[in-house]
């Protein structure tokens, strides 16, 4: 279970998952560089980084917005 997610603001597509914010930021940089190689065209879309809080008993989760990159 990952603690952080990077999500595109426009399409709500998950582009990065990791256990720390630094892992997410590295994945975001990699995602932006892929646009230069013409792999996708979403490089200019803002990316939201969420902290996923999970309830141990019920298994439900709550996403809390940390920052927008």
C-alpha positions in Angstrom: 0.0 0.0 0.0 1.4 3.3 -1.1 1.2 6.4 1.1 1.3 9.0 -1.5 -0.1 9.5 -5.0 0.5 11.9 -7.9 -2.7 12.5 -9.9 -3.2 14.6 -13.1 -5.7 17.4 -12.3 -7.5 17.3 -15.6 -8.1 13.5 -16.1 -7.6 12.2 -12.5 -5.1 9.7 -13.9 -2.7 8.3 -11.3 0.8 8.8 -12.7 2.9 8.1 -9.6 2.7 6.2 -6.3 5.3 5.9 -3.6 6.1 5.8 0.1 7.6 9.3 0.3 7.1 12.7 -1.2 10.6 12.7 -2.7 9.7 9.5 -4.6 6.6 11.2 -6.0 8.6 14.3 -7.0 11.1 12.2 -8.9 8.3 10.4 -10.7 6.7 13.7 -11.6 10.1 15.0 -13.1 10.3 11.7 -15.1 6.7 12.2 -16.3 7.5 15.7 -17.5 10.6 14.6 -19.3 8.6 11.9 -21.2 6.7 14.7 -22.9 10.0 15.8 -24.6 10.3 12.3 -26.0 6.8 12.6 -27.3 5.5 9.7 -25.2 2.4 11.7 -24.1 1.1 15.3 -24.3 0.1 15.9 -20.6 3.3 17.5 -19.5 1.8 21.0 -18.8 -1.1 19.7 -16.8 -0.8 20.4 -13.0 -0.2 17.4 -10.8 -1.7 17.0 -7.4 0.1 15.1 -4.7 -2.2 13.3 -2.2 -1.4 11.6 1.1 -3.6 8.5 1.5 -4.7 7.8 5.0 -6.0 4.3 5.6 -8.2 3.0 8.4 -6.7 -0.2 9.7 -10.1 -1.7 10.9 -12.5 -1.0 8.0 -10.0 -0.6 5.2 -11.4 2.7 4.0 -9.1 5.5 2.9 -9.2 9.2 2.8 -7.1 11.4 0.4 -5.6 14.6 1.7 -4.2 17.1 -0.8 -0.6 18.0 0.1 0.5 20.2 -2.8 0.1 21.0 -6.5 3.2 20.7 -8.8 
